[in-house]
Amino acid sequence: MLARQIAIGFGIAIIFPLLVYNGTATLYPPPNRQNTSVVVASLSGPNATPEERQKYKEEQQKRQEEQRKLNDEYNAAARNFARHLVTISTSLGVAAILIGAYIPPMRSVQG
Protein backbone atom coordinates (compact mmCIF):
# COMPACT_ATOMS: atom_id res chain seq x y z
CA MET A 1 0.00 0.00 0.00
CA LEU A 2 2.82 2.40 0.85
CA ALA A 3 4.60 1.55 -2.41
CA ARG A 4 1.44 2.38 -4.33
CA GLN A 5 1.17 5.78 -2.63
CA ILE A 6 4.82 6.50 -3.35
CA ALA A 7 4.35 5.52 -7.01
CA ILE A 8 1.30 7.81 -7.28
CA GLY A 9 3.25 10.65 -5.63
CA PHE A 10 6.14 10.28 -8.06
CA GLY A 11 3.69 10.09 -10.96
CA ILE A 12 2.06 13.34 -9.89
CA ALA A 13 5.47 14.96 -9.34
CA ILE A 14 6.44 14.13 -12.92
CA ILE A 15 3.15 14.66 -14.75
CA PHE A 16 2.02 17.90 -13.04
CA PRO A 17 5.03 20.03 -14.16
CA LEU A 18 4.77 18.63 -17.70
CA LEU A 19 1.08 19.48 -17.77
CA VAL A 20 1.73 23.01 -16.51
CA TYR A 21 4.52 23.61 -19.04
CA ASN A 22 2.52 22.27 -21.99
CA GLY A 23 -0.57 24.24 -20.95
CA THR A 24 1.47 27.41 -20.64
CA ALA A 25 3.21 26.74 -23.97
CA THR A 26 -0.21 26.33 -25.57
CA LEU A 27 -1.40 29.74 -24.37
CA TYR A 28 1.94 31.55 -24.65
CA PRO A 29 4.22 29.83 -27.19
CA PRO A 30 7.89 29.66 -26.16
CA PRO A 31 10.32 31.58 -28.38
CA ASN A 32 12.17 29.82 -31.16
CA ARG A 33 15.83 30.57 -31.59
CA GLN A 34 16.51 31.18 -35.24
CA ASN A 35 20.06 30.22 -36.00
CA THR A 36 20.75 32.56 -38.85
CA SER A 37 24.42 32.95 -38.23
CA VAL A 38 26.04 32.54 -41.60
CA VAL A 39 29.59 31.35 -41.96
CA VAL A 40 31.29 33.29 -44.72
CA ALA A 41 34.68 32.43 -46.09
CA SER A 42 37.35 34.94 -45.32
CA LEU A 43 37.87 37.34 -48.17
CA SER A 44 40.89 38.91 -46.57
CA GLY A 45 43.47 36.38 -47.70
CA PRO A 46 47.16 37.10 -48.12
CA ASN A 47 46.61 38.68 -51.55
CA ALA A 48 43.59 40.81 -50.62
CA THR A 49 43.67 44.51 -51.33
CA PRO A 50 43.05 47.02 -48.53
CA GLU A 51 39.64 47.79 -50.04
CA GLU A 52 38.65 44.10 -49.94
CA ARG A 53 39.79 43.84 -46.31
CA GLN A 54 37.81 46.93 -45.36
CA LYS A 55 34.73 45.64 -47.17
CA TYR A 56 35.05 42.27 -45.39
CA LYS A 57 35.35 43.99 -41.99
CA GLU A 58 32.25 46.08 -42.65
CA GLU A 59 30.24 43.03 -43.73
CA GLN A 60 31.43 41.13 -40.68
CA GLN A 61 30.39 43.98 -38.37
CA LYS A 62 26.99 44.10 -40.06
CA ARG A 63 26.48 40.34 -39.54
CA GLN A 64 27.53 40.65 -35.90
CA GLU A 65 25.08 43.49 -35.34
CA GLU A 66 22.25 41.47 -36.93
CA GLN A 67 23.14 38.46 -34.77
CA ARG A 68 23.21 40.66 -31.65
CA LYS A 69 19.78 42.05 -32.56
CA LEU A 70 18.36 38.53 -33.01
CA ASN A 71 19.85 37.47 -29.67
CA ASP A 72 18.33 40.48 -27.92
CA GLU A 73 14.91 39.75 -29.41
CA TYR A 74 15.15 36.11 -28.36
CA ASN A 75 16.21 37.03 -24.82
CA ALA A 76 13.29 39.43 -24.47
CA ALA A 77 10.83 36.79 -25.69
CA ALA A 78 12.38 34.16 -23.40
CA ARG A 79 12.04 36.47 -20.38
CA ASN A 80 8.40 37.10 -21.28
CA PHE A 81 7.68 33.37 -21.59
CA ALA A 82 9.50 32.65 -18.31
CA ARG A 83 7.43 35.32 -16.56
CA HIS A 84 4.20 33.70 -17.78
CA LEU A 85 5.46 30.23 -16.85
CA VAL A 86 6.42 31.26 -13.31
CA THR A 87 3.12 33.06 -12.75
CA ILE A 88 0.98 30.18 -13.96
CA SER A 89 3.01 27.41 -12.33
CA THR A 90 3.14 29.21 -8.98
CA SER A 91 -0.60 29.76 -8.87
CA LEU A 92 -1.37 26.18 -9.92
CA GLY A 93 1.21 24.78 -7.49
CA VAL A 94 -0.26 26.71 -4.55
CA ALA A 95 -3.75 25.63 -5.59
CA ALA A 96 -2.64 21.99 -5.78
CA ILE A 97 -1.08 22.18 -2.32
CA LEU A 98 -4.21 23.74 -0.81
CA ILE A 99 -6.53 21.28 -2.51
CA GLY A 100 -4.33 18.38 -1.44
CA ALA A 101 -4.30 19.63 2.15
CA TYR A 102 -8.08 19.78 2.41
CA ILE A 103 -9.03 16.58 0.60
CA PRO A 104 -9.33 13.75 3.08
CA PRO A 105 -7.28 10.63 2.30
CA MET A 106 -9.18 7.84 0.59
CA ARG A 107 -9.82 4.76 2.63
CA SER A 108 -8.65 1.56 1.10
CA VAL A 109 -11.26 -1.12 0.60
CA GLN A 110 -9.94 -4.45 1.74
CA GLY A 111 -12.08 -7.36 0.85
Biotite code that builds the C-alpha atoms (Angstrom):
import biotite.structure as struc

atoms = struc.array([
    struc.Atom([0.000, 0.000, 0.000], chain_id="A", res_id=1, res_name="MET", atom_name="CA", element="C"),
    struc.Atom([2.819, 2.396, 0.851], chain_id="A", res_id=2, res_name="LEU", atom_name="CA", element="C"),
    struc.Atom([4.605, 1.545, -2.409], chain_id="A", res_id=3, res_name="ALA", atom_name="CA", element="C"),
    struc.Atom([1.440, 2.383, -4.328], chain_id="A", res_id=4, res_name="ARG", atom_name="CA", element="C"),
    struc.Atom([1.167, 5.783, -2.625], chain_id="A", res_id=5, res_name="GLN", atom_name="CA", element="C"),
    struc.Atom([4.822, 6.505, -3.345], chain_id="A", res_id=6, res_name="ILE", atom_name="CA", element="C"),
    struc.Atom([4.346, 5.525, -7.005], chain_id="A", res_id=7, res_name="ALA", atom_name="CA", element="C"),
    struc.Atom([1.304, 7.812, -7.277], chain_id="A", res_id=8, res_name="ILE", atom_name="CA", element="C"),
    struc.Atom([3.247, 10.648, -5.628], chain_id="A", res_id=9, res_name="GLY", atom_name="CA", element="C"),
    struc.Atom([6.140, 10.276, -8.065], chain_id="A", res_id=10, res_name="PHE", atom_name="CA", element="C"),
    struc.Atom([3.685, 10.089, -10.964], chain_id="A", res_id=11, res_name="GLY", atom_name="CA", element="C"),
    struc.Atom([2.063, 13.341, -9.895], chain_id="A", res_id=12, res_name="ILE", atom_name="CA", element="C"),
    struc.Atom([5.469, 14.963, -9.338], chain_id="A", res_id=13, res_name="ALA", atom_name="CA", element="C"),
    struc.Atom([6.444, 14.128, -12.919], chain_id="A", res_id=14, res_name="ILE", atom_name="CA", element="C"),
    struc.Atom([3.153, 14.656, -14.747], chain_id="A", res_id=15, res_name="ILE", atom_name="CA", element="C"),
    struc.Atom([2.025, 17.897, -13.043], chain_id="A", res_id=16, res_name="PHE", atom_name="CA", element="C"),
    struc.Atom([5.027, 20.029, -14.159], chain_id="A", res_id=17, res_name="PRO", atom_name="CA", element="C"),
    struc.Atom([4.774, 18.630, -17.700], chain_id="A", res_id=18, res_name="LEU", atom_name="CA", element="C"),
    struc.Atom([1.080, 19.477, -17.773], chain_id="A", res_id=19, res_name="LEU", atom_name="CA", element="C"),
    struc.Atom([1.725, 23.008, -16.507], chain_id="A", res_id=20, res_name="VAL", atom_name="CA", element="C"),
    struc.Atom([4.522, 23.611, -19.040], chain_id="A", res_id=21, res_name="TYR", atom_name="CA", element="C"),
    struc.Atom([2.516, 22.266, -21.989], chain_id="A", res_id=22, res_name="ASN", atom_name="CA", element="C"),
    struc.Atom([-0.569, 24.237, -20.947], chain_id="A", res_id=23, res_name="GLY", atom_name="CA", element="C"),
    struc.Atom([1.465, 27.415, -20.643], chain_id="A", res_id=24, res_name="THR", atom_name="CA", element="C"),
    struc.Atom([3.209, 26.743, -23.968], chain_id="A", res_id=25, res_name="ALA", atom_name="CA", element="C"),
    struc.Atom([-0.214, 26.332, -25.575], chain_id="A", res_id=26, res_name="THR", atom_name="CA", element="C"),
    struc.Atom([-1.401, 29.737, -24.368], chain_id="A", res_id=27, res_name="LEU", atom_name="CA", element="C"),
    struc.Atom([1.943, 31.551, -24.654], chain_id="A", res_id=28, res_name="TYR", atom_name="CA", element="C"),
    struc.Atom([4.223, 29.827, -27.191], chain_id="A", res_id=29, res_name="PRO", atom_name="CA", element="C"),
    struc.Atom([7.886, 29.663, -26.164], chain_id="A", res_id=30, res_name="PRO", atom_name="CA", element="C"),
    struc.Atom([10.317, 31.584, -28.375], chain_id="A", res_id=31, res_name="PRO", atom_name="CA", element="C"),
    struc.Atom([12.166, 29.818, -31.158], chain_id="A", res_id=32, res_name="ASN", atom_name="CA", element="C"),
    struc.Atom([15.826, 30.566, -31.595], chain_id="A", res_id=33, res_name="ARG", atom_name="CA", element="C"),
    struc.Atom([16.509, 31.181, -35.240], chain_id="A", res_id=34, res_name="GLN", atom_name="CA", element="C"),
    struc.Atom([20.057, 30.217, -36.003], chain_id="A", res_id=35, res_name="ASN", atom_name="CA", element="C"),
    struc.Atom([20.746, 32.564, -38.851], chain_id="A", res_id=36, res_name="THR", atom_name="CA", element="C"),
    struc.Atom([24.417, 32.948, -38.229], chain_id="A", res_id=37, res_name="SER", atom_name="CA", element="C"),
    struc.Atom([26.044, 32.540, -41.598], chain_id="A", res_id=38, res_name="VAL", atom_name="CA", element="C"),
    struc.Atom([29.594, 31.354, -41.964], chain_id="A", res_id=39, res_name="VAL", atom_name="CA", element="C"),
    struc.Atom([31.285, 33.289, -44.723], chain_id="A", res_id=40, res_name="VAL", atom_name="CA", element="C"),
    struc.Atom([34.682, 32.429, -46.093], chain_id="A", res_id=41, res_name="ALA", atom_name="CA", element="C"),
    struc.Atom([37.349, 34.935, -45.324], chain_id="A", res_id=42, res_name="SER", atom_name="CA", element="C"),
    struc.Atom([37.872, 37.344, -48.168], chain_id="A", res_id=43, res_name="LEU", atom_name="CA", element="C"),
    struc.Atom([40.889, 38.906, -46.568], chain_id="A", res_id=44, res_name="SER", atom_name="CA", element="C"),
    struc.Atom([43.473, 36.384, -47.700], chain_id="A", res_id=45, res_name="GLY", atom_name="CA", element="C"),
    struc.Atom([47.164, 37.102, -48.124], chain_id="A", res_id=46, res_name="PRO", atom_name="CA", element="C"),
    struc.Atom([46.610, 38.679, -51.547], chain_id="A", res_id=47, res_name="ASN", atom_name="CA", element="C"),
    struc.Atom([43.593, 40.808, -50.616], chain_id="A", res_id=48, res_name="ALA", atom_name="CA", element="C"),
    struc.Atom([43.674, 44.506, -51.330], chain_id="A", res_id=49, res_name="THR", atom_name="CA", element="C"),
    struc.Atom([43.051, 47.018, -48.526], chain_id="A", res_id=50, res_name="PRO", atom_name="CA", element="C"),
    struc.Atom([39.636, 47.788, -50.043], chain_id="A", res_id=51, res_name="GLU", atom_name="CA", element="C"),
    struc.Atom([38.647, 44.105, -49.938], chain_id="A", res_id=52, res_name="GLU", atom_name="CA", element="C"),
    struc.Atom([39.789, 43.836, -46.313], chain_id="A", res_id=53, res_name="ARG", atom_name="CA", element="C"),
    struc.Atom([37.810, 46.934, -45.359], chain_id="A", res_id=54, res_name="GLN", atom_name="CA", element="C"),
    struc.Atom([34.730, 45.638, -47.171], chain_id="A", res_id=55, res_name="LYS", atom_name="CA", element="C"),
    struc.Atom([35.050, 42.275, -45.390], chain_id="A", res_id=56, res_name="TYR", atom_name="CA", element="C"),
    struc.Atom([35.353, 43.990, -41.987], chain_id="A", res_id=57, res_name="LYS", atom_name="CA", element="C"),
    struc.Atom([32.246, 46.085, -42.653], chain_id="A", res_id=58, res_name="GLU", atom_name="CA", element="C"),
    struc.Atom([30.241, 43.026, -43.734], chain_id="A", res_id=59, res_name="GLU", atom_name="CA", element="C"),
    struc.Atom([31.434, 41.130, -40.677], chain_id="A", res_id=60, res_name="GLN", atom_name="CA", element="C"),
    struc.Atom([30.389, 43.980, -38.366], chain_id="A", res_id=61, res_name="GLN", atom_name="CA", element="C"),
    struc.Atom([26.988, 44.101, -40.061], chain_id="A", res_id=62, res_name="LYS", atom_name="CA", element="C"),
    struc.Atom([26.482, 40.338, -39.539], chain_id="A", res_id=63, res_name="ARG", atom_name="CA", element="C"),
    struc.Atom([27.530, 40.649, -35.895], chain_id="A", res_id=64, res_name="GLN", atom_name="CA", element="C"),
    struc.Atom([25.080, 43.487, -35.339], chain_id="A", res_id=65, res_name="GLU", atom_name="CA", element="C"),
    struc.Atom([22.247, 41.474, -36.933], chain_id="A", res_id=66, res_name="GLU", atom_name="CA", element="C"),
    struc.Atom([23.135, 38.463, -34.766], chain_id="A", res_id=67, res_name="GLN", atom_name="CA", element="C"),
    struc.Atom([23.206, 40.661, -31.653], chain_id="A", res_id=68, res_name="ARG", atom_name="CA", element="C"),
    struc.Atom([19.778, 42.049, -32.564], chain_id="A", res_id=69, res_name="LYS", atom_name="CA", element="C"),
    struc.Atom([18.361, 38.528, -33.014], chain_id="A", res_id=70, res_name="LEU", atom_name="CA", element="C"),
    struc.Atom([19.848, 37.466, -29.666], chain_id="A", res_id=71, res_name="ASN", atom_name="CA", element="C"),
    struc.Atom([18.335, 40.475, -27.915], chain_id="A", res_id=72, res_name="ASP", atom_name="CA", element="C"),
    struc.Atom([14.911, 39.748, -29.412], chain_id="A", res_id=73, res_name="GLU", atom_name="CA", element="C"),
    struc.Atom([15.146, 36.105, -28.363], chain_id="A", res_id=74, res_name="TYR", atom_name="CA", element="C"),
    struc.Atom([16.214, 37.033, -24.821], chain_id="A", res_id=75, res_name="ASN", atom_name="CA", element="C"),
    struc.Atom([13.287, 39.431, -24.469], chain_id="A", res_id=76, res_name="ALA", atom_name="CA", element="C"),
    struc.Atom([10.829, 36.787, -25.693], chain_id="A", res_id=77, res_name="ALA", atom_name="CA", element="C"),
    struc.Atom([12.381, 34.161, -23.398], chain_id="A", res_id=78, res_name="ALA", atom_name="CA", element="C"),
    struc.Atom([12.040, 36.470, -20.384], chain_id="A", res_id=79, res_name="ARG", atom_name="CA", element="C"),
    struc.Atom([8.397, 37.105, -21.281], chain_id="A", res_id=80, res_name="ASN", atom_name="CA", element="C"),
    struc.Atom([7.683, 33.371, -21.588], chain_id="A", res_id=81, res_name="PHE", atom_name="CA", element="C"),
    struc.Atom([9.499, 32.646, -18.311], chain_id="A", res_id=82, res_name="ALA", atom_name="CA", element="C"),
    struc.Atom([7.427, 35.318, -16.557], chain_id="A", res_id=83, res_name="ARG", atom_name="CA", element="C"),
    struc.Atom([4.202, 33.696, -17.783], chain_id="A", res_id=84, res_name="HIS", atom_name="CA", element="C"),
    struc.Atom([5.461, 30.233, -16.853], chain_id="A", res_id=85, res_name="LEU", atom_name="CA", element="C"),
    struc.Atom([6.417, 31.259, -13.307], chain_id="A", res_id=86, res_name="VAL", atom_name="CA", element="C"),
    struc.Atom([3.117, 33.063, -12.750], chain_id="A", res_id=87, res_name="THR", atom_name="CA", element="C"),
    struc.Atom([0.979, 30.175, -13.959], chain_id="A", res_id=88, res_name="ILE", atom_name="CA", element="C"),
    struc.Atom([3.013, 27.405, -12.330], chain_id="A", res_id=89, res_name="SER", atom_name="CA", element="C"),
    struc.Atom([3.139, 29.209, -8.977], chain_id="A", res_id=90, res_name="THR", atom_name="CA", element="C"),
    struc.Atom([-0.598, 29.764, -8.867], chain_id="A", res_id=91, res_name="SER", atom_name="CA", element="C"),
    struc.Atom([-1.365, 26.175, -9.922], chain_id="A", res_id=92, res_name="LEU", atom_name="CA", element="C"),
    struc.Atom([1.209, 24.784, -7.491], chain_id="A", res_id=93, res_name="GLY", atom_name="CA", element="C"),
    struc.Atom([-0.262, 26.708, -4.550], chain_id="A", res_id=94, res_name="VAL", atom_name="CA", element="C"),
    struc.Atom([-3.753, 25.629, -5.592], chain_id="A", res_id=95, res_name="ALA", atom_name="CA", element="C"),
    struc.Atom([-2.638, 21.987, -5.784], chain_id="A", res_id=96, res_name="ALA", atom_name="CA", element="C"),
    struc.Atom([-1.076, 22.185, -2.322], chain_id="A", res_id=97, res_name="ILE", atom_name="CA", element="C"),
    struc.Atom([-4.206, 23.743, -0.812], chain_id="A", res_id=98, res_name="LEU", atom_name="CA", element="C"),
    struc.Atom([-6.531, 21.278, -2.507], chain_id="A", res_id=99, res_name="ILE", atom_name="CA", element="C"),
    struc.Atom([-4.325, 18.377, -1.436], chain_id="A", res_id=100, res_name="GLY", atom_name="CA", element="C"),
    struc.Atom([-4.295, 19.632, 2.152], chain_id="A", res_id=101, res_name="ALA", atom_name="CA", element="C"),
    struc.Atom([-8.083, 19.776, 2.409], chain_id="A", res_id=102, res_name="TYR", atom_name="CA", element="C"),
    struc.Atom([-9.034, 16.581, 0.595], chain_id="A", res_id=103, res_name="ILE", atom_name="CA", element="C"),
    struc.Atom([-9.335, 13.752, 3.079], chain_id="A", res_id=104, res_name="PRO", atom_name="CA", element="C"),
    struc.Atom([-7.284, 10.630, 2.300], chain_id="A", res_id=105, res_name="PRO", atom_name="CA", element="C"),
    struc.Atom([-9.185, 7.845, 0.591], chain_id="A", res_id=106, res_name="MET", atom_name="CA", element="C"),
    struc.Atom([-9.820, 4.758, 2.632], chain_id="A", res_id=107, res_name="ARG", atom_name="CA", element="C"),
    struc.Atom([-8.649, 1.561, 1.101], chain_id="A", res_id=108, res_name="SER", atom_name="CA", element="C"),
    struc.Atom([-11.261, -1.119, 0.599], chain_id="A", res_id=109, res_name="VAL", atom_name="CA", element="C"),
    struc.Atom([-9.939, -4.446, 1.740], chain_id="A", res_id=110, res_name="GLN", atom_name="CA", element="C"),
    struc.Atom([-12.083, -7.357, 0.853], chain_id="A", res_id=111, res_name="GLY", atom_name="CA", element="C"),
])
